[in-house]
Amino acid sequence: MFFAWLLYKLVFDFIIPVYRSTKVVRKQMSDMQQHMRQQYEEQQAAQNGYTQQPPVSRPAQKPGKDDYIDFEEIK
Protein backbone atom coordinates (compact mmCIF):
# COMPACT_ATOMS: atom_id res chain seq x y z
CA MET A 1 0.00 0.00 0.00
CA PHE A 2 2.83 2.39 0.84
CA PHE A 3 4.55 1.73 -2.49
CA ALA A 4 1.33 2.36 -4.42
CA TRP A 5 0.91 5.72 -2.67
CA LEU A 6 4.59 6.55 -3.29
CA LEU A 7 4.26 5.64 -6.97
CA TYR A 8 1.08 7.75 -7.23
CA LYS A 9 2.80 10.76 -5.64
CA LEU A 10 5.85 10.34 -7.87
CA VAL A 11 3.81 10.19 -11.05
CA PHE A 12 1.29 12.96 -10.32
CA ASP A 13 3.48 15.31 -8.30
CA PHE A 14 6.75 14.99 -10.23
CA ILE A 15 6.68 13.22 -13.59
CA ILE A 16 3.55 14.80 -15.08
CA PRO A 17 4.45 18.42 -14.08
CA VAL A 18 7.99 17.97 -15.41
CA TYR A 19 6.64 16.56 -18.68
CA ARG A 20 4.19 19.45 -19.09
CA SER A 21 6.76 22.14 -18.33
CA THR A 22 9.27 20.53 -20.70
CA LYS A 23 6.64 20.53 -23.43
CA VAL A 24 5.88 24.23 -22.86
CA VAL A 25 9.58 25.19 -22.85
CA ARG A 26 10.22 23.29 -26.08
CA LYS A 27 7.27 25.04 -27.75
CA GLN A 28 8.52 28.46 -26.62
CA MET A 29 12.05 27.69 -27.83
CA SER A 30 10.70 26.58 -31.20
CA ASP A 31 8.63 29.75 -31.52
CA MET A 32 11.60 31.92 -30.56
CA GLN A 33 13.87 30.18 -33.09
CA GLN A 34 11.28 30.60 -35.81
CA HIS A 35 10.91 34.29 -34.97
CA MET A 36 14.68 34.82 -34.98
CA ARG A 37 15.01 32.96 -38.29
CA GLN A 38 12.31 35.15 -39.82
CA GLN A 39 14.04 38.32 -38.60
CA TYR A 40 17.37 37.10 -39.97
CA GLU A 41 15.86 36.36 -43.38
CA GLU A 42 14.21 39.78 -43.48
CA GLN A 43 17.50 41.43 -42.55
CA GLN A 44 19.38 39.51 -45.23
CA ALA A 45 16.76 40.41 -47.81
CA ALA A 46 16.97 44.08 -46.81
CA GLN A 47 20.76 44.06 -47.09
CA ASN A 48 20.54 42.53 -50.55
CA GLY A 49 17.97 45.11 -51.65
CA TYR A 50 15.04 42.74 -51.87
CA THR A 51 12.70 44.29 -49.36
CA GLN A 52 9.09 43.22 -49.52
CA GLN A 53 7.76 46.02 -47.38
CA PRO A 54 9.00 49.60 -47.23
CA PRO A 55 10.53 50.53 -43.90
CA VAL A 56 8.16 52.31 -41.58
CA SER A 57 9.45 55.71 -40.54
CA ARG A 58 8.38 56.90 -37.14
CA PRO A 59 8.21 60.59 -36.37
CA ALA A 60 10.62 61.67 -33.68
CA GLN A 61 8.86 62.27 -30.40
CA LYS A 62 9.89 65.29 -28.41
CA PRO A 63 10.24 64.73 -24.69
CA GLY A 64 7.41 66.14 -22.64
CA LYS A 65 7.75 69.00 -20.24
CA ASP A 66 7.36 66.63 -17.29
CA ASP A 67 10.41 64.60 -18.36
CA TYR A 68 12.85 67.26 -17.21
CA ILE A 69 14.03 67.79 -13.66
CA ASP A 70 15.04 71.26 -12.57
CA PHE A 71 18.45 71.51 -11.00
CA GLU A 72 20.58 74.16 -9.41
CA GLU A 73 24.24 74.65 -10.03
CA ILE A 74 26.42 74.01 -6.98
CA LYS A 75 29.46 76.25 -6.63
Phi and psi restraints in degrees (range 20) as a CNS / XPLOR table:
assign (resid 1 and name C) (resid 2 and name N)
       (resid 2 and name CA) (resid 2 and name C) 1.0 -63.4 20.0 2
assign (resid 2 and name N) (resid 2 and name CA)
       (resid 2 and name C) (resid 3 and name N) 1.0 -40.1 20.0 2
assign (resid 2 and name C) (resid 3 and name N)
       (resid 3 and name CA) (resid 3 and name C) 1.0 -70.4 20.0 2
assign (resid 3 and name N) (resid 3 and name CA)
       (resid 3 and name C) (resid 4 and name N) 1.0 -32.0 20.0 2
assign (resid 3 and name C) (resid 4 and name N)
       (resid 4 and name CA) (resid 4 and name C) 1.0 -65.8 20.0 2
assign (resid 4 and name N) (resid 4 and name CA)
       (resid 4 and name C) (resid 5 and name N) 1.0 -44.3 20.0 2
assign (resid 4 and name C) (resid 5 and name N)
       (resid 5 and name CA) (resid 5 and name C) 1.0 -63.7 20.0 2
assign (resid 5 and name N) (resid 5 and name CA)
       (resid 5 and name C) (resid 6 and name N) 1.0 -41.3 20.0 2
assign (resid 5 and name C) (resid 6 and name N)
       (resid 6 and name CA) (resid 6 and name C) 1.0 -64.2 20.0 2
assign (resid 6 and name N) (resid 6 and name CA)
       (resid 6 and name C) (resid 7 and name N) 1.0 -42.4 20.0 2
assign (resid 6 and name C) (resid 7 and name N)
       (resid 7 and name CA) (resid 7 and name C) 1.0 -64.1 20.0 2
assign (resid 7 and name N) (resid 7 and name CA)
       (resid 7 and name C) (resid 8 and name N) 1.0 -42.1 20.0 2
assign (resid 7 and name C) (resid 8 and name N)
       (resid 8 and name CA) (resid 8 and name C) 1.0 -59.4 20.0 2
assign (resid 8 and name N) (resid 8 and name CA)
       (resid 8 and name C) (resid 9 and name N) 1.0 -48.2 20.0 2
assign (resid 8 and name C) (resid 9 and name N)
       (resid 9 and name CA) (resid 9 and name C) 1.0 -63.3 20.0 2
assign (resid 9 and name N) (resid 9 and name CA)
       (resid 9 and name C) (resid 10 and name N) 1.0 -40.4 20.0 2
assign (resid 9 and name C) (resid 10 and name N)
       (resid 10 and name CA) (resid 10 and name C) 1.0 -62.6 20.0 2
assign (resid 10 and name N) (resid 10 and name CA)
       (resid 10 and name C) (resid 11 and name N) 1.0 -45.8 20.0 2
assign (resid 10 and name C) (resid 11 and name N)
       (resid 11 and name CA) (resid 11 and name C) 1.0 -68.4 20.0 2
assign (resid 11 and name N) (resid 11 and name CA)
       (resid 11 and name C) (resid 12 and name N) 1.0 -50.8 20.0 2
assign (resid 11 and name C) (resid 12 and name N)
       (resid 12 and name CA) (resid 12 and name C) 1.0 -85.2 20.0 2
assign (resid 12 and name N) (resid 12 and name CA)
       (resid 12 and name C) (resid 13 and name N) 1.0 -20.7 20.0 2
assign (resid 12 and name C) (resid 13 and name N)
       (resid 13 and name CA) (resid 13 and name C) 1.0 -103.1 20.0 2
assign (resid 13 and name N) (resid 13 and name CA)
       (resid 13 and name C) (resid 14 and name N) 1.0 -11.8 20.0 2
assign (resid 13 and name C) (resid 14 and name N)
       (resid 14 and name CA) (resid 14 and name C) 1.0 -128.3 20.0 2
assign (resid 14 and name N) (resid 14 and name CA)
       (resid 14 and name C) (resid 15 and name N) 1.0 -57.6 20.0 2
assign (resid 14 and name C) (resid 15 and name N)
       (resid 15 and name CA) (resid 15 and name C) 1.0 -67.3 20.0 2
assign (resid 15 and name N) (resid 15 and name CA)
       (resid 15 and name C) (resid 16 and name N) 1.0 -48.1 20.0 2
assign (resid 15 and name C) (resid 16 and name N)
       (resid 16 and name CA) (resid 16 and name C) 1.0 -65.7 20.0 2
assign (resid 16 and name N) (resid 16 and name CA)
       (resid 16 and name C) (resid 17 and name N) 1.0 -45.4 20.0 2
assign (resid 16 and name C) (resid 17 and name N)
       (resid 17 and name CA) (resid 17 and name C) 1.0 -62.3 20.0 2
assign (resid 17 and name N) (resid 17 and name CA)
       (resid 17 and name C) (resid 18 and name N) 1.0 -38.0 20.0 2
assign (resid 17 and name C) (resid 18 and name N)
       (resid 18 and name CA) (resid 18 and name C) 1.0 -65.4 20.0 2
assign (resid 18 and name N) (resid 18 and name CA)
       (resid 18 and name C) (resid 19 and name N) 1.0 -41.7 20.0 2
assign (resid 18 and name C) (resid 19 and name N)
       (resid 19 and name CA) (resid 19 and name C) 1.0 -61.6 20.0 2
assign (resid 19 and name N) (resid 19 and name CA)
       (resid 19 and name C) (resid 20 and name N) 1.0 -46.3 20.0 2
assign (resid 19 and name C) (resid 20 and name N)
       (resid 20 and name CA) (resid 20 and name C) 1.0 -64.6 20.0 2
assign (resid 20 and name N) (resid 20 and name CA)
       (resid 20 and name C) (resid 21 and name N) 1.0 -43.4 20.0 2
assign (resid 20 and name C) (resid 21 and name N)
       (resid 21 and name CA) (resid 21 and name C) 1.0 -67.8 20.0 2
assign (resid 21 and name N) (resid 21 and name CA)
       (resid 21 and name C) (resid 22 and name N) 1.0 -36.6 20.0 2
assign (resid 21 and name C) (resid 22 and name N)
       (resid 22 and name CA) (resid 22 and name C) 1.0 -62.7 20.0 2
assign (resid 22 and name N) (resid 22 and name CA)
       (resid 22 and name C) (resid 23 and name N) 1.0 -40.8 20.0 2
assign (resid 22 and name C) (resid 23 and name N)
       (resid 23 and name CA) (resid 23 and name C) 1.0 -62.7 20.0 2
assign (resid 23 and name N) (resid 23 and name CA)
       (resid 23 and name C) (resid 24 and name N) 1.0 -43.0 20.0 2
assign (resid 23 and name C) (resid 24 and name N)
       (resid 24 and name CA) (resid 24 and name C) 1.0 -65.7 20.0 2
assign (resid 24 and name N) (resid 24 and name CA)
       (resid 24 and name C) (resid 25 and name N) 1.0 -43.2 20.0 2
assign (resid 24 and name C) (resid 25 and name N)
       (resid 25 and name CA) (resid 25 and name C) 1.0 -64.2 20.0 2
assign (resid 25 and name N) (resid 25 and name CA)
       (resid 25 and name C) (resid 26 and name N) 1.0 -42.1 20.0 2
assign (resid 25 and name C) (resid 26 and name N)
       (resid 26 and name CA) (resid 26 and name C) 1.0 -62.6 20.0 2
assign (resid 26 and name N) (resid 26 and name CA)
       (resid 26 and name C) (resid 27 and name N) 1.0 -39.8 20.0 2
assign (resid 26 and name C) (resid 27 and name N)
       (resid 27 and name CA) (resid 27 and name C) 1.0 -64.3 20.0 2
assign (resid 27 and name N) (resid 27 and name CA)
       (resid 27 and name C) (resid 28 and name N) 1.0 -44.1 20.0 2
assign (resid 27 and name C) (resid 28 and name N)
       (resid 28 and name CA) (resid 28 and name C) 1.0 -64.5 20.0 2
assign (resid 28 and name N) (resid 28 and name CA)
       (resid 28 and name C) (resid 29 and name N) 1.0 -40.6 20.0 2
assign (resid 28 and name C) (resid 29 and name N)
       (resid 29 and name CA) (resid 29 and name C) 1.0 -64.3 20.0 2
assign (resid 29 and name N) (resid 29 and name CA)
       (resid 29 and name C) (resid 30 and name N) 1.0 -41.2 20.0 2
assign (resid 29 and name C) (resid 30 and name N)
       (resid 30 and name CA) (resid 30 and name C) 1.0 -62.8 20.0 2
assign (resid 30 and name N) (resid 30 and name CA)
       (resid 30 and name C) (resid 31 and name N) 1.0 -44.2 20.0 2
assign (resid 30 and name C) (resid 31 and name N)
       (resid 31 and name CA) (resid 31 and name C) 1.0 -63.0 20.0 2
assign (resid 31 and name N) (resid 31 and name CA)
       (resid 31 and name C) (resid 32 and name N) 1.0 -41.3 20.0 2
assign (resid 31 and name C) (resid 32 and name N)
       (resid 32 and name CA) (resid 32 and name C) 1.0 -65.4 20.0 2
assign (resid 32 and name N) (resid 32 and name CA)
       (resid 32 and name C) (resid 33 and name N) 1.0 -42.5 20.0 2
assign (resid 32 and name C) (resid 33 and name N)
       (resid 33 and name CA) (resid 33 and name C) 1.0 -64.6 20.0 2
assign (resid 33 and name N) (resid 33 and name CA)
       (resid 33 and name C) (resid 34 and name N) 1.0 -39.7 20.0 2
assign (resid 33 and name C) (resid 34 and name N)
       (resid 34 and name CA) (resid 34 and name C) 1.0 -64.4 20.0 2
assign (resid 34 and name N) (resid 34 and name CA)
       (resid 34 and name C) (resid 35 and name N) 1.0 -41.8 20.0 2
assign (resid 34 and name C) (resid 35 and name N)
       (resid 35 and name CA) (resid 35 and name C) 1.0 -64.0 20.0 2
assign (resid 35 and name N) (resid 35 and name CA)
       (resid 35 and name C) (resid 36 and name N) 1.0 -44.1 20.0 2
assign (resid 35 and name C) (resid 36 and name N)
       (resid 36 and name CA) (resid 36 and name C) 1.0 -65.3 20.0 2
assign (resid 36 and name N) (resid 36 and name CA)
       (resid 36 and name C) (resid 37 and name N) 1.0 -39.7 20.0 2
assign (resid 36 and name C) (resid 37 and name N)
       (resid 37 and name CA) (resid 37 and name C) 1.0 -62.6 20.0 2
assign (resid 37 and name N) (resid 37 and name CA)
       (resid 37 and name C) (resid 38 and name N) 1.0 -41.4 20.0 2
assign (resid 37 and name C) (resid 38 and name N)
       (resid 38 and name CA) (resid 38 and name C) 1.0 -64.2 20.0 2
assign (resid 38 and name N) (resid 38 and name CA)
       (resid 38 and name C) (resid 39 and name N) 1.0 -43.4 20.0 2
assign (resid 38 and name C) (resid 39 and name N)
       (resid 39 and name CA) (resid 39 and name C) 1.0 -62.8 20.0 2
assign (resid 39 and name N) (resid 39 and name CA)
       (resid 39 and name C) (resid 40 and name N) 1.0 -41.0 20.0 2
assign (resid 39 and name C) (resid 40 and name N)
       (resid 40 and name CA) (resid 40 and name C) 1.0 -63.2 20.0 2
assign (resid 40 and name N) (resid 40 and name CA)
       (resid 40 and name C) (resid 41 and name N) 1.0 -43.7 20.0 2
assign (resid 40 and name C) (resid 41 and name N)
       (resid 41 and name CA) (resid 41 and name C) 1.0 -64.9 20.0 2
assign (resid 41 and name N) (resid 41 and name CA)
       (resid 41 and name C) (resid 42 and name N) 1.0 -39.1 20.0 2
assign (resid 41 and name C) (resid 42 and name N)
       (resid 42 and name CA) (resid 42 and name C) 1.0 -64.8 20.0 2
assign (resid 42 and name N) (resid 42 and name CA)
       (resid 42 and name C) (resid 43 and name N) 1.0 -39.2 20.0 2
assign (resid 42 and name C) (resid 43 and name N)
       (resid 43 and name CA) (resid 43 and name C) 1.0 -66.3 20.0 2
assign (resid 43 and name N) (resid 43 and name CA)
       (resid 43 and name C) (resid 44 and name N) 1.0 -42.9 20.0 2
assign (resid 43 and name C) (resid 44 and name N)
       (resid 44 and name CA) (resid 44 and name C) 1.0 -64.5 20.0 2
assign (resid 44 and name N) (resid 44 and name CA)
       (resid 44 and name C) (resid 45 and name N) 1.0 -40.5 20.0 2
assign (resid 44 and name C) (resid 45 and name N)
       (resid 45 and name CA) (resid 45 and name C) 1.0 -64.9 20.0 2
assign (resid 45 and name N) (resid 45 and name CA)
       (resid 45 and name C) (resid 46 and name N) 1.0 -38.5 20.0 2
assign (resid 45 and name C) (resid 46 and name N)
       (resid 46 and name CA) (resid 46 and name C) 1.0 -67.7 20.0 2
assign (resid 46 and name N) (resid 46 and name CA)
       (resid 46 and name C) (resid 47 and name N) 1.0 -37.8 20.0 2
assign (resid 46 and name C) (resid 47 and name N)
       (resid 47 and name CA) (resid 47 and name C) 1.0 -68.8 20.0 2
assign (resid 47 and name N) (resid 47 and name CA)
       (resid 47 and name C) (resid 48 and name N) 1.0 -31.0 20.0 2
assign (resid 47 and name C) (resid 48 and name N)
       (resid 48 and name CA) (resid 48 and name C) 1.0 -86.2 20.0 2
assign (resid 48 and name N) (resid 48 and name CA)
       (resid 48 and name C) (resid 49 and name N) 1.0 -4.5 20.0 2
assign (resid 48 and name C) (resid 49 and name N)
       (resid 49 and name CA) (resid 49 and name C) 1.0 88.4 20.0 2
assign (resid 49 and name N) (resid 49 and name CA)
       (resid 49 and name C) (resid 50 and name N) 1.0 16.3 20.0 2
assign (resid 49 and name C) (resid 50 and name N)
       (resid 50 and name CA) (resid 50 and name C) 1.0 -110.8 20.0 2
assign (resid 50 and name N) (resid 50 and name CA)
       (resid 50 and name C) (resid 51 and name N) 1.0 58.4 20.0 2
assign (resid 50 and name C) (resid 51 and name N)
       (resid 51 and name CA) (resid 51 and name C) 1.0 -79.1 20.0 2
assign (resid 51 and name N) (resid 51 and name CA)
       (resid 51 and name C) (resid 52 and name N) 1.0 139.5 20.0 2
assign (resid 51 and name C) (resid 52 and name N)
       (resid 52 and name CA) (resid 52 and name C) 1.0 -90.3 20.0 2
assign (resid 52 and name N) (resid 52 and name CA)
       (resid 52 and name C) (resid 53 and name N) 1.0 -32.7 20.0 2
assign (resid 52 and name C) (resid 53 and name N)
       (resid 53 and name CA) (resid 53 and name C) 1.0 -123.3 20.0 2
assign (resid 53 and name N) (resid 53 and name CA)
       (resid 53 and name C) (resid 54 and name N) 1.0 140.0 20.0 2
assign (resid 53 and name C) (resid 54 and name N)
       (resid 54 and name CA) (resid 54 and name C) 1.0 -67.7 20.0 2
assign (resid 54 and name N) (resid 54 and name CA)
       (resid 54 and name C) (resid 55 and name N) 1.0 146.2 20.0 2
assign (resid 54 and name C) (resid 55 and name N)
       (resid 55 and name CA) (resid 55 and name C) 1.0 -64.7 20.0 2
assign (resid 55 and name N) (resid 55 and name CA)
       (resid 55 and name C) (resid 56 and name N) 1.0 142.1 20.0 2
assign (resid 55 and name C) (resid 56 and name N)
       (resid 56 and name CA) (resid 56 and name C) 1.0 -88.3 20.0 2
assign (resid 56 and name N) (resid 56 and name CA)
       (resid 56 and name C) (resid 57 and name N) 1.0 121.7 20.0 2
assign (resid 56 and name C) (resid 57 and name N)
       (resid 57 and name CA) (resid 57 and name C) 1.0 -95.5 20.0 2
assign (resid 57 and name N) (resid 57 and name CA)
       (resid 57 and name C) (resid 58 and name N) 1.0 130.9 20.0 2
assign (resid 57 and name C) (resid 58 and name N)
       (resid 58 and name CA) (resid 58 and name C) 1.0 -103.5 20.0 2
assign (resid 58 and name N) (resid 58 and name CA)
       (resid 58 and name C) (resid 59 and name N) 1.0 133.9 20.0 2
assign (resid 58 and name C) (resid 59 and name N)
       (resid 59 and name CA) (resid 59 and name C) 1.0 -68.2 20.0 2
assign (resid 59 and name N) (resid 59 and name CA)
       (resid 59 and name C) (resid 60 and name N) 1.0 143.1 20.0 2
assign (resid 59 and name C) (resid 60 and name N)
       (resid 60 and name CA) (resid 60 and name C) 1.0 -68.2 20.0 2
assign (resid 60 and name N) (resid 60 and name CA)
       (resid 60 and name C) (resid 61 and name N) 1.0 132.2 20.0 2
assign (resid 60 and name C) (resid 61 and name N)
       (resid 61 and name CA) (resid 61 and name C) 1.0 -95.3 20.0 2
assign (resid 61 and name N) (resid 61 and name CA)
       (resid 61 and name C) (resid 62 and name N) 1.0 131.8 20.0 2
assign (resid 61 and name C) (resid 62 and name N)
       (resid 62 and name CA) (resid 62 and name C) 1.0 -84.3 20.0 2
assign (resid 62 and name N) (resid 62 and name CA)
       (resid 62 and name C) (resid 63 and name N) 1.0 140.4 20.0 2
assign (resid 62 and name C) (resid 63 and name N)
       (resid 63 and name CA) (resid 63 and name C) 1.0 -64.4 20.0 2
assign (resid 63 and name N) (resid 63 and name CA)
       (resid 63 and name C) (resid 64 and name N) 1.0 144.5 20.0 2
assign (resid 63 and name C) (resid 64 and name N)
       (resid 64 and name CA) (resid 64 and name C) 1.0 -73.0 20.0 2
assign (resid 64 and name N) (resid 64 and name CA)
       (resid 64 and name C) (resid 65 and name N) 1.0 167.5 20.0 2
assign (resid 64 and name C) (resid 65 and name N)
       (resid 65 and name CA) (resid 65 and name C) 1.0 -67.5 20.0 2
assign (resid 65 and name N) (resid 65 and name CA)
       (resid 65 and name C) (resid 66 and name N) 1.0 -28.9 20.0 2
assign (resid 65 and name C) (resid 66 and name N)
       (resid 66 and name CA) (resid 66 and name C) 1.0 -76.6 20.0 2
assign (resid 66 and name N) (resid 66 and name CA)
       (resid 66 and name C) (resid 67 and name N) 1.0 -10.3 20.0 2
assign (resid 66 and name C) (resid 67 and name N)
       (resid 67 and name CA) (resid 67 and name C) 1.0 -78.5 20.0 2
assign (resid 67 and name N) (resid 67 and name CA)
       (resid 67 and name C) (resid 68 and name N) 1.0 -12.7 20.0 2
assign (resid 67 and name C) (resid 68 and name N)
       (resid 68 and name CA) (resid 68 and name C) 1.0 -99.0 20.0 2
assign (resid 68 and name N) (resid 68 and name CA)
       (resid 68 and name C) (resid 69 and name N) 1.0 145.4 20.0 2
assign (resid 68 and name C) (resid 69 and name N)
       (resid 69 and name CA) (resid 69 and name C) 1.0 -113.8 20.0 2
assign (resid 69 and name N) (resid 69 and name CA)
       (resid 69 and name C) (resid 70 and name N) 1.0 126.7 20.0 2
assign (resid 69 and name C) (resid 70 and name N)
       (resid 70 and name CA) (resid 70 and name C) 1.0 -69.7 20.0 2
assign (resid 70 and name N) (resid 70 and name CA)
       (resid 70 and name C) (resid 71 and name N) 1.0 143.8 20.0 2
assign (resid 70 and name C) (resid 71 and name N)
       (resid 71 and name CA) (resid 71 and name C) 1.0 -139.8 20.0 2
assign (resid 71 and name N) (resid 71 and name CA)
       (resid 71 and name C) (resid 72 and name N) 1.0 160.5 20.0 2
assign (resid 71 and name C) (resid 72 and name N)
       (resid 72 and name CA) (resid 72 and name C) 1.0 -117.0 20.0 2
assign (resid 72 and name N) (resid 72 and name CA)
       (resid 72 and name C) (resid 73 and name N) 1.0 143.4 20.0 2
assign (resid 72 and name C) (resid 73 and name N)
       (resid 73 and name CA) (resid 73 and name C) 1.0 -75.3 20.0 2
assign (resid 73 and name N) (resid 73 and name CA)
       (resid 73 and name C) (resid 74 and name N) 1.0 137.4 20.0 2
assign (resid 73 and name C) (resid 74 and name N)
       (resid 74 and name CA) (resid 74 and name C) 1.0 -104.5 20.0 2
assign (resid 74 and name N) (resid 74 and name CA)
       (resid 74 and name C) (resid 75 and name N) 1.0 128.3 20.0 2
